[in-house]
Amino acid sequence: MRPRRPGLARPAGRLLLLPPPLLLLLLGCGLAPAGGSVLSCPPRCVCASNILSCSRLALLAVPPRLPRFTALLDLSHNNLSRLRADWTPGRLSRLHSLLLSHNALVFISTEAFCHVPGLRYLDLSSNSLRALEENLFSQLQELEVLLLYNNHILQVDRSAFEDMAKLQKLYLSQNQISRFPVELVRDRAKLPELALLDLSNNKLKGLPVAALKGLPAWVKNGLYLHANPLSCDCALYELFARWHARQLSSVVDFQEELRCSLPQSKHSVAILTLSSQDTLNCSHFREHVLEAHLGDTVTIDCDTRVRGAATREWVTPNNRRFPEEAANSTVQVLANGSLQIQPVQAEDMGTYTCYAVSPAFNETLYVDVTVHNFTQHGPHDTLNTAYTTLVGCILSVILVLIYLYLTPCRCWCRGNEKPAAQTEDSINSSMLSTTPNHDPEAAGRKASLSHLAAAGPTQGQNGKVQPDGAPEQVARRAQKDPRKMSDPDSVSSVFSDTPIVV
């Protein structure tokens, strides 16, 4: 005997007689053969143990007097438009799944879930919701899965998902969201368990690339962004090319639907083809290599798609396994599974392998480490050296200018100079002299007269004083005096174009 279908009338005046074993079975499932329920099952609904189904009944309101032991309540495919705080007058402490999809919901009160604190699964898909108000789901602290796809959601309040520390899956696809709710994934303290966020088929034109790059791999693995009107650029290509290289499901499973619009073009292209010359000719993506300098403290993350891996084992380039029993002061595995090298040396360069093991599946991750053969401050030292060199060059130029233009005065100061003690000039002093040329005859006559007037007792070669100088010596001195002229044959004309004749 099958339970009565909704809308099927029972003939009047007839009693249904059932065998005792079948009657006991129906009573155990919460069904009464004559339409009356010993467990207060709402009219036209189907009750099976702790499951209550009131689907496809064109209901305008939630049936009253719901059984308090109900664990799963199906109200989908009805005409419910509002969900207020009094939709269930009693507390349904055992309810863990509530299905409200395919209704006409346009309003949900912030107190609508105060009587169902143990709810873990909530389906609000395929309704007419336009906004997620402040603290709308804050009372659902045990909720793990929330379905909101195929609505008309335009705005998502920052506090709509406050105090939902156990939320794991959030479906927001097929809405009208134009701003990426980066706070859902950036601050891991608010939604620490969120592993799936579906934002596909919305109105997103731009993405916070910098914030998305810093997310753990297990979060990016469940971040679905396909079928959005994204604008093409090379940063977007690098982001998804990296995800594709890591074989993340969010890109690999929907690679064809991950498209963007080129500037000044109405046609969309696949994001992973932006490296071709026909599009933006972006640089081909290469897996990031961890760079370090001598003496640095390097921490290598085992950024796998396995969330909450129970075991993480590392293998170094020289085939050493960590953690190991023999303690090593330079290499150790941290509590979060990362490998730390302190200080890093040139021999630490190479490929490191991380084996992540979880109950679901295992994953192997390779990280290349490059160690530069200088300290961490090497580039800064190079910059300082270049700066010092530049300053030195500038100072040298200043000193040269000072030498050229601020040397001791020569011509304009000669009026104040005292006459030289000696009448004869040395060759060294005349080499840098800038005294203008004089008349040879006047100079010669002046030199002769001066020597003749100064002729007096002189000292001979034997040390005796000679009363008068020899005539030939006076003549020789008189012949030498014209050498003070700045003629071309003079030794003082060093800077002249005329060569020196010896």
Buried (B, 14 or more C-beta within 10 A) or exposed (E): EEBBEBEEEEEEEEEEEBEEEEBEEBBEBBBBBEEEBEBEBBEBBBBBBBBBBBBEBEBEEBBEEBBEBBBBBBBBBBEBBBBEEEBBEEEBEBBBBBBBBBBEBBBBBBEBBEBBBBBBBBBBBBBBBBBBBEBBBBBBBBBBBBBBBBBEBBBBBEBBBBBBBBBBBBBBBBBEBBBBBEBBBEEEEBBEBBBBBBBBBBEBBBBEEEEBBEBBBBBBBBBBBBBBBBEBBBEBBBBBBBBBEBEBBBBEEBBEBBBBBBEEEEEEBBBBBBBEEEBBEBEEBEEEEBEBBBBBEBEBBBBBBBBEBEEBBBBBBEEEEBBEEEEEEEBBBEEEBBBBBEBBEEEBBEEBBBBBBBEEEEBEBEBBBEBBEEEBEEEEEEEEEEEEEEEEEEEEEEEEEEEEEEEEEEEEEEEEEEEEEEEEBEEEEBEEBEEEEBEEEEBBBBBBEBBEEEBEEEEEEEEEEBEEBEEEBBEEBBEEBBBBBBBEEBEBBEEEEEEEEE
